[in-house]
Amino acid sequence: FTQVVTAPDGAKKKTSSGTFELARPNRFRFAYTKPYEQTIVGDGAKLWLYDADLQQVTVRPMDQALGVTPVALLAGNALERDFELKPLPAADGLDWVQAMPRRKDESIGFTSLRVGFRGATLAAIELVDSFGQRSVLRFDKVEVNPRLPDSLFQFKPPAGADVIADKGYDADWIR
């Protein structure tokens, strides 16, 4: 994938890229490789975020971390319950669907979410956040229904990394 975040005035802010694997329900892995290394793993119960430069891992209960986010849209199993879907006109060679959360909640963090398909294959996600920033994720070399090892969706904090967990959770919960 390639992710481009653009400021409200249209100025290009940041481009990131990496790989993305998904196994429904609720298991996924984003591995950012450029411009810096970061890994986000959803193992079905916990969401792990690892920043290699900072040697820091953040872990949260997955249901609290995802809520009704774009990743929940892809990885979850309650699509119609959580999102109102509306077809949009085709553009940029893609068929687009608007996905708006049914729950109107300030903590959602986005004002617009579109998902683009090339045929039946996911090709793009476009999100406008509450600050007006536009994030566009483009997916290339998509492989549908590959056999993915369970180990992709497991995360063990690297030795020496600081681990930060939500309040109320102890070291046994992290394991």
C-alpha positions in Angstrom: 0.0 0.0 0.0 0.9 3.6 -0.4 -0.6 6.2 1.9 -0.6 9.9 1.1 -1.8 12.5 3.7 -2.7 15.9 2.3 -3.3 19.1 4.2 -6.7 20.9 3.9 -5.2 23.4 1.6 -4.1 20.6 -0.8 -0.4 20.7 0.0 1.1 17.2 0.1 2.2 16.4 3.6 3.5 12.9 3.9 3.8 9.7 1.9 4.2 6.3 3.6 4.2 2.8 2.2 4.4 -0.8 3.3 2.4 -4.0 3.3 -1.1 -4.9 4.5 -2.5 -8.3 5.3 -6.0 -9.1 6.5 -7.8 -12.2 7.8 -11.4 -11.7 8.8 -12.6 -11.2 11.4 -10.5 -8.7 13.2 -7.0 -9.8 12.3 -4.7 -7.6 10.3 -1.2 -6.3 9.9 0.1 -3.0 8.6 3.8 -2.9 8.2 5.0 0.6 7.3 8.5 0.5 5.8 8.8 4.1 4.4 9.6 6.8 5.5 10.0 5.0 8.9 9.3 1.6 10.3 6.1 1.1 12.2 4.0 -2.1 12.7 0.3 -2.2 13.6 -1.1 -5.7 14.4 -4.7 -6.6 15.3 -4.7 -10.1 16.7 -8.4 -10.4 17.3 -8.2 -9.3 21.0 -5.5 -6.6 21.2 -4.2 -3.9 18.9 -0.4 -3.5 18.9 1.4 -0.5 17.6 5.2 -0.7 17.4 7.4 2.2 16.5 10.9 0.9 15.7 12.6 4.3 16.0 11.2 5.0 19.5 11.5 1.3 20.5 8.0 1.7 21.9 5.0 -0.6 21.8 1.4 0.5 22.6 -1.2 -2.1 23.3 -5.0 -1.6 23.7 -8.1 -3.8 23.7 -9.0 -4.1 20.1 -12.7 -3.4 20.5 -11.8 0.0 22.2 -9.1 0.8 19.7 -11.0 0.1 16.5 -14.5 1.3 17.2 -15.9 2.4 13.8 -12.7 3.2 12.0 -11.6 2.4 8.4 -9.7 -0.7 9.7 -12.9 -1.9 11.5 -14.7 -1.5 8.1 -12.2 -3.9 6.5 -11.5 -6.3 9.3 -14.8 -6.4 11.2 -17.7 -8.7 10.7 -20.5 -6.2 11.4 -20.3 -4.1 8.3 -24.1 -3.3 7.9 -24.6 -2.9 11.6 -21.8 -0.3 12.0 -21.8 1.5 8.6 -24.3 3.0 6.3 -23.1 2.2 2.7 -24.0 4.3 -0.3 -22.8 3.8 -3.9 -21.0 6.8 -5.4 -20.2 7.6 -9.0 -17.2 5.8 -10.5 -14.0 8.0 -10.6 -10.3 7.4 -11.3 -11.1 4.0 -12.8 -12.6 2.8 -9.5 -16.1 2.1 -8.3 -16.6 4.0 -5.0 -18.8 3.4 -1.9 -19.3 5.9 0.8 -19.2 4.3 4.3 -20.5 6.4 7.1 -20.7 5.1 10.7 -24.2 4.6 12.0 -23.1 5.8 15.4 -22.7 9.6 15.5 -19.8 10.1 17.9 -17.2 12.8 18.1 -14.5 10.2 18.9 -14.8 8.7 15.5 -12.3 11.2 14.1 -13.4 11.4 10.4 -16.0 13.3 8.5 -15.9 11.3 5.2 -14.9 7.8 4.3 -14.9 6.3 0.7 -13.8 2.9 -0.3 -12.8 2.2 -4.0 -12.9 -1.1 -5.8 -11.5 -2.4 -9.0 -14.2 -4.9 -9.8 -14.6 -6.8 -6.5 -11.1 -6.1 -5.3 -10.2 -3.4 -2.8 -8.1 -0.7 -4.5 -8.3 2.4 -2.3 -9.6 4.0 0.9 -10.0 7.8 1.2 -10.6 9.4 4.5 -11.1 13.0 5.5 -10.5 13.6 9.2 -12.1 16.1 11.5 -9.2 18.6 10.8 -9.8 18.4 7.0 -6.7 16.3 6.3 -7.2 13.8 3.5 -5.6 10.3 3.7 -5.6 8.1 0.6 -4.5 4.5 0.8 -3.9 2.8 -2.5 -3.5 -1.0 -2.6 -1.4 -2.6 -5.3 -0.6 -6.2 -6.0 -3.7 -7.3 -4.1 -4.0 -11.1 -3.6 -7.4 -12.4 -2.7 -7.8 -15.3 -0.2 -4.1 -16.2 0.2 -3.1 -18.6 2.9 -1.7 -16.4 5.6 0.2 -17.9 8.6 -1.3 -17.2 12.0 2.1 -15.8 13.0 1.5 -12.7 10.9 -1.3 -11.7 13.3 0.7 -12.4 16.5 2.9 -9.8 18.1 5.6 -10.1 20.7 7.3 -6.9 21.9 10.9 -6.8 20.9 13.5 -7.1 23.7 14.2 -3.7 25.2 11.1 -2.0 23.8 9.0 0.0 26.2 5.5 -1.3 26.4 2.6 1.1 27.2 -0.8 -0.4 28.0 -4.2 1.1 28.8 -4.7 2.0 32.4 -6.1 -0.9 34.4 -4.2 -3.6 32.5 -1.3 -5.5 34.0 1.7 -7.3 32.5 -0.3 -10.6 32.4 -2.9 -9.0 30.1 -0.2 -8.0 27.6 1.1 -11.6 27.2 
